[in-house]
Amino acid sequence: MTTPLVLIEPYADRLGGHHQRTLVALAQARPGSLVVAPHGIARDAVTALRRAEARLVTTPTGWEAALLLAASHLLALLAGAGQWLLRPRCWSRSLRRLPHQVTLIARCLAEASALRTGRLLEPGAEAVVVLTASEALHGAAALLGGLPHLRYVHEQVTTEDAPVRLLGRLARRGEQRVVVVCPTQAVGDQLAAAFPDLPAVVRAFAVDDGRRLTDAEREGGRLAFGIPAAEAVACLVGGWWPYKDIETVDAALSRLREPLHLVVTGDPLDERVLERWRNLPRLRLHVVPGPVAESVLRLVYAAADAALVARHHGVGKESGLAMDAARLGVSLILSDHDPVLTARLRDQGWALSFSAGDPDSLVDRLHTLVRQSPERPGSQAPHLLGMRTAEEQADFLARTFASLHMKEPRC
């Protein structure tokens, strides 16, 4: 007999990414779990969560939670206005960073509000988890939220300046009421450098839901985009964020010597780059404006012989796209940006690696794809990348949360 989880997802209102899929999978593994989404829940996720018998909460419970969320909204508005006002380069770097510091505080207050709500509505939860947590003010969230919890920190993006560091020091005792879960060792190392006394563990975020693409879906994907079965297709999924190396992809596509279809979806995308790709003689471009629902995303992957993942060298955050490929049974063309990931995929026939930042290396792999489609990943591929089933992940979260109460040593 299992007890419910409290699953807090501040980004449940956004389509895209693998946070919603993990949220739904965990809720399915623990029926009756409480899902707290302080900024709302996307319609597709609502339907899936209701099927999982989850209890959905999108408004704060109690006056403390309401006050914290109202303050968070106000600070978020101020941060947005500050980013617009301080955009010109005439302002000093420290001033241009100020809105990002305000954003860190706003995220902390939203998390604290959700924790207060979870404390009131599900006091006996098997685990309390913030699935997409801020990279700062960990102890402050625990103290203001009044609840021990686990925090999944996916990346270290914003560096704390002096005012936020001061707030963090004032709330340091709260750090012993949390355990941070990092999806990769690289993120764990960054976190340890910034917060050396913060309890942390490493565990992949994505879970294997066992829903590999079927032959019927693959045929349907080709039909949806009008692509003949014998022609080669790559897909480029996800928004074009700074850590993605679209410049190398752009240069490689312009050097194609053999015909290739490319299906692109995500948000944001650069329309100027897409227009350039539309005019390339050996490339047939198919664009699905994002963000998209899970059903559409499966269609994109189903149409592809391989998923293309290109990141800048040194990016060590978890690749949701690589996890998607392993989970769904889609081959990979992957930059060697992350030595740990590259080592895991070495000698795997379904993963073709290329040198990060090297267009010639990438175009060579694309030509390989055109000549012969690589083998598909087998059923063990998700485990190779550190993924577990939703049930295994829920058990892990419950054990880790229990260590907060038993005060067991944590590594």
C-alpha positions as a printed NumPy array, in Angstrom:
array([[  0.   ,   0.   ,   0.   ],
       [  1.506,   3.319,  -1.065],
       [  0.633,   6.793,   0.131],
       [  0.311,   9.891,  -2.072],
       [  3.049,  12.277,  -3.049],
       [  2.94 ,  16.063,  -3.063],
       [  4.222,  17.07 ,  -6.512],
       [  4.904,  20.784,  -6.991],
       [  5.54 ,  21.946, -10.571],
       [  5.858,  25.714, -11.075],
       [  6.051,  25.204, -14.853],
       [  3.015,  22.947, -15.247],
       [  1.346,  25.693, -17.282],
       [  3.9  ,  25.365, -20.092],
       [  3.808,  22.848, -22.899],
       [  7.058,  21.314, -24.044],
       [  9.996,  19.9  , -22.158],
       [  9.866,  16.704, -20.149],
       [  8.694,  18.201, -16.84 ],
       [  5.018,  17.577, -17.605],
       [  5.627,  13.984, -18.698],
       [  7.492,  13.204, -15.473],
       [  4.815,  14.94 , -13.412],
       [  2.081,  12.816, -14.993],
       [  4.088,   9.591, -14.719],
       [  4.772,  10.118, -11.007],
       [  1.104,  10.926, -10.37 ],
       [  0.142,   7.702, -12.153],
       [  2.595,   5.761,  -9.996],
       [  1.024,   7.167,  -6.835],
       [ -2.751,   7.485,  -7.388],
       [ -4.364,  10.211,  -5.323],
       [ -1.223,  12.349,  -5.253],
       [ -1.579,  16.086,  -4.749],
       [ -0.327,  18.195,  -7.676],
       [  0.283,  21.841,  -6.822],
       [  0.769,  24.139,  -9.821],
       [  0.979,  27.746,  -8.58 ],
       [  0.864,  29.203, -12.098],
       [ -1.777,  26.863, -13.554],
       [ -1.73 ,  23.607, -15.532],
       [ -1.747,  23.139, -19.316],
       [ -4.939,  21.547, -20.624],
       [ -3.265,  18.363, -21.882],
       [ -1.652,  17.803, -18.497],
       [ -4.981,  18.353, -16.722],
       [ -6.59 ,  15.552, -18.725],
       [ -3.73 ,  13.126, -18.05 ],
       [ -3.578,  13.985, -14.34 ],
       [ -7.311,  13.492, -13.89 ],
       [ -6.99 ,  10.055, -15.459],
       [ -4.279,   9.373, -12.888],
       [ -6.745,  10.327, -10.116],
       [ -4.493,  13.157,  -8.984],
       [ -5.861,  16.063,  -6.988],
       [ -5.07 ,  19.307,  -8.806],
       [ -4.539,  22.589,  -6.978],
       [ -3.813,  25.824,  -8.828],
       [ -4.73 ,  28.35 ,  -6.117],
       [ -3.074,  28.797,  -2.721],
       [ -4.683,  27.352,   0.396],
       [ -4.501,  29.512,   3.51 ],
       [ -3.684,  33.172,   3.917],
       [  0.075,  32.612,   4.281],
       [  0.244,  30.775,   0.946],
       [ -1.923,  33.425,  -0.73 ],
       [  0.294,  36.232,   0.58 ],
       [  3.485,  34.505,  -0.545],
       [  2.127,  33.904,  -4.052],
       [  0.862,  37.485,  -4.365],
       [  4.312,  38.762,  -3.406],
       [  5.865,  36.397,  -5.935],
       [  3.626,  37.711,  -8.727],
       [  4.488,  41.305,  -7.828],
       [  8.218,  40.623,  -7.865],
       [  7.926,  38.757, -11.159],
       [  6.254,  41.799, -12.718],
       [  8.981,  44.07 , -11.335],
       [ 11.659,  41.732, -12.692],
       [ 10.063,  41.762, -16.15 ],
       [  9.857,  45.549, -16.175],
       [ 13.438,  45.787, -14.945],
       [ 14.724,  43.548, -17.722],
       [ 13.069,  45.79 , -20.306],
       [ 14.308,  49.041, -18.725],
       [ 17.862,  47.831, -18.142],
       [ 18.32 ,  46.132, -21.512],
       [ 20.509,  48.899, -23.061],
       [ 24.247,  48.267, -22.728],
       [ 24.757,  51.718, -21.209],
       [ 23.767,  50.273, -17.832],
       [ 26.391,  48.521, -15.753],
       [ 26.521,  44.725, -15.736],
       [ 25.551,  44.598, -12.049],
       [ 22.425,  46.657, -12.721],
       [ 21.456,  44.509, -15.723],
       [ 21.716,  41.449, -13.454],
       [ 19.369,  42.949, -10.848],
       [ 16.094,  41.75 , -12.473],
       [ 17.429,  38.181, -12.469],
       [ 18.102,  38.448,  -8.741],
       [ 14.518,  39.609,  -8.208],
       [ 13.352,  36.626, -10.262],
       [ 15.198,  34.254,  -7.898],
       [ 13.317,  35.738,  -4.937],
       [ 10.003,  35.554,  -6.812],
       [ 10.573,  31.864,  -7.59 ],
       [ 11.426,  31.183,  -3.939],
       [  8.181,  32.794,  -2.772],
       [  6.111,  30.811,  -5.314],
       [  7.714,  27.576,  -4.106],
       [  7.073,  28.524,  -0.478],
       [  3.414,  29.225,  -1.285],
       [  3.048,  25.815,  -2.922],
       [  4.747,  24.132,   0.048],
       [  2.329,  25.833,   2.449],
       [ -0.568,  24.56 ,   0.349],
       [  0.847,  21.04 ,   0.31 ],
       [  1.373,  21.128,   4.069],
       [ -2.289,  21.935,   4.676],
       [ -3.848,  19.607,   2.091],
       [ -1.623,  16.515,   2.356],
       [  0.184,  16.477,   5.71 ],
       [  0.933,  12.731,   5.528],
       [  2.526,  12.663,   2.078],
       [  5.089,   9.969,   1.343],
       [  7.28 ,  12.643,  -0.244],
       [  7.091,  16.358,  -1.049],
       [  8.945,  17.294,  -4.23 ],
       [  9.461,  20.536,  -6.128],
       [ 10.012,  19.06 ,  -9.584],
       [ 11.486,  22.182, -11.187],
       [ 13.072,  24.158,  -8.362],
       [ 15.029,  27.375,  -8.347],
       [ 18.808,  27.12 ,  -8.196],
       [ 18.967,  29.499,  -5.231],
       [ 17.44 ,  30.228,  -1.804],
       [ 16.895,  26.564,  -1.004],
       [ 16.779,  27.104,   2.757],
       [ 14.509,  30.138,   2.445],
       [ 11.936,  28.107,   0.487],
       [ 11.918,  25.465,   3.246],
       [ 11.597,  27.99 ,   6.072],
       [  8.941,  30.134,   4.399],
       [  7.083,  27.065,   3.16 ],
       [  7.215,  25.421,   6.559],
       [  7.792,  21.991,   5.06 ],
       [ 10.805,  19.708,   4.484],
       [ 11.034,  18.748,   0.838],
       [ 13.085,  17.515,  -2.086],
       [ 14.159,  19.952,  -4.784],
       [ 15.011,  18.972,  -8.36 ],
       [ 17.507,  21.583,  -9.595],
       [ 18.007,  21.081, -13.332],
       [ 20.755,  23.632, -13.943],
       [ 22.729,  26.471, -12.375],
       [ 21.9  ,  29.479, -14.536],
       [ 21.701,  32.613, -12.402],
       [ 24.6  ,  33.465, -10.115],
       [ 23.592,  34.915,  -6.751],
       [ 24.661,  38.514,  -6.163],
       [ 25.271,  39.975,  -2.695],
       [ 21.623,  40.693,  -1.682],
       [ 20.441,  37.162,  -2.572],
       [ 23.52 ,  35.621,  -0.932],
       [ 22.659,  37.541,   2.236],
       [ 19.099,  36.201,   2.191],
       [ 20.499,  32.726,   1.689],
       [ 22.819,  33.065,   4.699],
       [ 19.962,  34.273,   6.884],
       [ 17.981,  31.161,   5.956],
       [ 20.871,  28.703,   6.065],
       [ 19.368,  26.584,   8.827],
       [ 16.556,  25.765,   6.404],
       [ 19.035,  24.007,   4.098],
       [ 19.018,  20.998,   6.444],
       [ 15.307,  20.619,   5.756],
       [ 15.833,  19.954,   2.069],
       [ 17.634,  17.496,  -0.178],
       [ 18.494,  18.764,  -3.644],
       [ 18.259,  16.205,  -6.452],
       [ 20.499,  16.923,  -9.442],
       [ 19.802,  15.151, -12.754],
       [ 23.503,  14.871, -13.699],
       [ 26.83 ,  14.825, -11.895],
       [ 27.859,  18.005, -13.715],
       [ 24.908,  19.903, -12.214],
       [ 25.716,  18.305,  -8.858],
       [ 29.298,  19.575,  -9.046],
       [ 28.089,  23.101,  -9.867],
       [ 25.659,  22.992,  -6.964],
       [ 28.327,  21.739,  -4.549],
       [ 30.604,  24.597,  -5.552],
       [ 27.873,  27.16 ,  -4.862],
       [ 26.351,  25.46 ,  -1.781],
       [ 28.992,  23.195,  -0.215],
       [ 26.885,  22.334,   2.854],
       [ 23.64 ,  21.6  ,   1.024],
       [ 22.554,  17.916,   1.082],
       [ 22.318,  16.645,  -2.498],
       [ 21.991,  13.444,  -4.532],
       [ 22.25 ,  12.719,  -8.26 ],
       [ 19.356,  11.045, -10.071],
       [ 18.027,  11.374, -13.626],
       [ 14.798,  13.372, -13.806],
       [ 13.192,  11.771, -16.874],
       [ 11.354,   8.492, -16.302],
       [ 10.705,   5.616, -18.654],
       [  6.97 ,   5.282, -19.214],
       [  7.433,   2.232, -21.459],
       [  5.475,   3.853, -24.315],
       [  7.825,   3.174, -27.23 ],
       [  6.743,   4.241, -30.682],
       [  4.79 ,   1.605, -32.59 ],
       [  5.178,   0.728, -36.251],
       [  1.742,   2.237, -36.853],
       [  2.881,   5.541, -35.287],
       [  6.016,   5.577, -37.422],
       [  3.96 ,   5.047, -40.564],
       [  1.517,   7.724, -39.432],
       [  4.353,  10.182, -38.771],
       [  5.641,   9.805, -42.326],
       [  2.151,  10.204, -43.748],
       [  1.494,  13.321, -41.623],
       [  4.504,  15.105, -43.127],
       [  4.183,  13.609, -46.596],
       [  7.582,  11.919, -46.438],
       [  8.142,   8.708, -48.441],
       [  9.243,   5.721, -46.364],
       [ 12.545,   5.354, -48.224],
       [ 13.778,   8.932, -47.641],
       [ 15.969,   9.966, -44.692],
       [ 14.565,  12.174, -41.933],
       [ 16.104,  13.874, -38.911],
       [ 14.182,  15.832, -36.3  ],
       [ 15.305,  18.872, -34.314],
       [ 13.106,  19.221, -31.243],
       [ 12.876,  21.944, -28.6  ],
       [ 13.314,  25.682, -28.379],
       [ 16.549,  27.235, -29.581],
       [ 17.989,  28.243, -26.217],
       [ 21.534,  29.613, -25.727],
       [ 22.973,  26.233, -24.69 ],
       [ 21.904,  24.72 , -28.033],
       [ 24.374,  24.968, -30.915],
       [ 22.127,  25.973, -33.794],
       [ 25.069,  27.702, -35.515],
       [ 26.803,  24.37 , -36.078],
       [ 23.565,  22.795, -37.34 ],
       [ 23.086,  25.749, -39.694],
       [ 26.595,  25.43 , -41.112],
       [ 26.3  ,  21.651, -41.51 ],
       [ 22.975,  21.803, -43.357],
       [ 24.419,  24.255, -45.872],
       [ 27.112,  21.653, -46.68 ],
       [ 24.759,  18.751, -47.374],
       [ 25.648,  16.827, -50.524],
       [ 22.736,  14.389, -50.282],
       [ 18.987,  15.014, -49.805],
       [ 17.577,  15.042, -46.269],
       [ 14.254,  15.869, -44.617],
       [ 14.375,  17.84 , -41.345],
       [ 11.359,  18.16 , -39.031],
       [ 11.688,  21.106, -36.632],
       [  9.475,  21.865, -33.662],
       [  9.905,  23.973, -30.539],
       [  9.684,  27.453, -29.123],
       [ 11.425,  29.809, -29.585],
       [ 12.711,  29.329, -33.129],
       [ 14.563,  31.821, -35.335],
       [ 12.458,  32.443, -38.421],
       [ 15.405,  33.958, -40.296],
       [ 17.373,  30.734, -39.912],
       [ 14.36 ,  28.649, -40.908],
       [ 13.891,  30.717, -44.059],
       [ 17.528,  30.122, -44.966],
       [ 17.016,  26.369, -44.494],
       [ 13.92 ,  26.417, -46.693],
       [ 16.083,  27.653, -49.571],
       [ 18.789,  24.994, -49.241],
       [ 18.758,  22.777, -52.352],
       [ 19.233,  19.4  , -50.629],
       [ 17.097,  20.007, -47.548],
       [ 13.351,  19.57 , -47.284],
       [ 12.177,  21.433, -44.177],
       [  9.013,  20.655, -42.184],
       [  8.204,  23.064, -39.327],
       [  5.691,  22.461, -36.529],
       [  5.403,  25.698, -34.504],
       [  5.772,  25.016, -30.802],
       [  5.237,  24.463, -28.024],
       [  3.311,  21.304, -28.896],
       [  1.301,  18.677, -27.046],
       [  2.733,  15.234, -26.288],
       [  0.685,  13.618, -29.067],
       [  2.198,  15.968, -31.668],
       [  5.685,  15.463, -30.26 ],
       [  5.325,  11.701, -30.649],
       [  4.297,  12.283, -34.272],
       [  7.49 ,  14.278, -34.902],
       [  9.708,  11.602, -33.39 ],
       [  7.786,   8.881, -35.226],
       [  8.555,  10.486, -38.584],
       [ 12.3  ,  10.621, -37.899],
       [ 15.084,   8.137, -38.525],
       [ 17.133,   9.997, -35.904],
       [ 16.823,  12.867, -33.45 ],
       [ 19.484,  15.572, -33.715],
       [ 20.908,  16.952, -30.453],
       [ 23.491,  19.739, -30.742],
       [ 24.773,  21.562, -27.668],
       [ 27.773,  23.738, -26.907],
       [ 30.791,  22.011, -25.427],
       [ 30.639,  21.738, -21.639],
       [ 26.841,  21.829, -21.22 ],
       [ 26.192,  19.193, -18.561],
       [ 22.473,  19.448, -17.838],
       [ 20.225,  16.478, -18.569],
       [ 19.251,  16.19 , -22.215],
       [ 15.52 ,  15.627, -22.351],
       [ 15.877,  14.985, -26.092],
       [ 18.401,  12.181, -25.602],
       [ 16.108,  10.725, -22.942],
       [ 13.151,  11.004, -25.322],
       [ 15.044,   9.15 , -28.035],
       [ 15.997,   6.286, -25.719],
       [ 12.506,   6.114, -24.242],
       [ 10.675,   6.162, -27.576],
       [ 13.108,   4.009, -29.542],
       [ 14.552,   6.674, -31.874],
       [ 18.188,   6.774, -33.006],
       [ 20.388,   9.717, -32.012],
       [ 22.84 ,  12.051, -33.731],
       [ 24.43 ,  13.708, -30.704],
       [ 27.236,  16.213, -30.112],
       [ 29.975,  15.142, -27.699],
       [ 29.335,  18.193, -25.495],
       [ 29.007,  16.112, -22.304],
       [ 31.856,  13.629, -21.681],
       [ 29.751,  11.525, -19.282],
       [ 26.874,  11.156, -21.748],
       [ 29.291,  10.483, -24.604],
       [ 30.973,   7.724, -22.59 ],
       [ 27.628,   6.092, -21.819],
       [ 26.689,   6.021, -25.496],
       [ 30.054,   4.86 , -26.794],
       [ 29.753,   1.69 , -28.892],
       [ 25.959,   2.007, -29.009],
       [ 24.961,   1.462, -32.625],
       [ 21.855,   3.635, -32.262],
       [ 23.799,   6.746, -31.203],
       [ 26.048,   8.555, -33.703],
       [ 28.231,  11.208, -32.072],
       [ 29.884,  14.214, -33.7  ],
       [ 32.375,  16.759, -32.438],
       [ 30.626,  19.673, -30.714],
       [ 30.988,  22.868, -32.702],
       [ 32.298,  21.059, -35.815],
       [ 29.941,  21.358, -38.838],
       [ 32.031,  18.958, -40.938],
       [ 31.755,  16.266, -38.285],
       [ 27.981,  16.769, -38.125],
       [ 27.441,  16.735, -41.882],
       [ 29.415,  13.484, -42.062],
       [ 26.971,  11.94 , -39.582],
       [ 23.991,  13.292, -41.536],
       [ 25.341,  11.674, -44.697],
       [ 25.689,   8.416, -42.759],
       [ 22.014,   8.734, -41.811],
       [ 21.024,   9.276, -45.445],
       [ 22.948,   6.232, -46.661],
       [ 21.761,   3.833, -43.992],
       [ 19.422,   4.41 , -41.086],
       [ 21.09 ,   3.369, -37.802],
       [ 19.618,   0.683, -35.597],
       [ 16.981,   1.698, -33.081],
       [ 17.674,   1.708, -29.346],
       [ 16.527,  -1.419, -27.539],
       [ 14.447,  -1.715, -24.403],
       [ 17.548,  -1.342, -22.186],
       [ 18.475,   2.077, -23.636],
       [ 16.541,   4.122, -21.018],
       [ 18.308,   2.298, -18.171],
       [ 21.665,   2.946, -19.866],
       [ 20.99 ,   6.697, -19.579],
       [ 19.952,   6.422, -15.927],
       [ 16.205,   6.438, -16.424],
       [ 13.981,   4.386, -14.154],
       [ 10.293,   3.566, -14.25 ],
       [  7.879,   5.983, -12.59 ],
       [  7.3  ,   3.46 ,  -9.794],
       [ 11.046,   3.166,  -9.147],
       [ 11.391,   6.948,  -9.211],
       [  8.527,   7.421,  -6.749],
       [ 10.111,   4.846,  -4.414],
       [ 13.448,   6.668,  -4.634],
       [ 11.814,   9.997,  -3.799],
       [ 10.012,   8.447,  -0.84 ],
       [ 13.239,   6.926,   0.542],
       [ 15.172,  10.161,   0.091],
       [ 12.399,  12.182,   1.731],
       [ 12.324,   9.762,   4.656],
       [ 16.027,  10.468,   5.256],
       [ 15.103,  14.05 ,   6.138],
       [ 13.099,  12.762,   9.087],
       [ 15.453,   9.966,  10.135],
       [ 18.503,  12.249,   9.727],
       [ 20.416,   9.515,   7.97 ],
       [ 23.721,  10.448,   6.285],
       [ 23.29 ,  11.587,   2.707],
       [ 25.841,  11.588,  -0.095]])
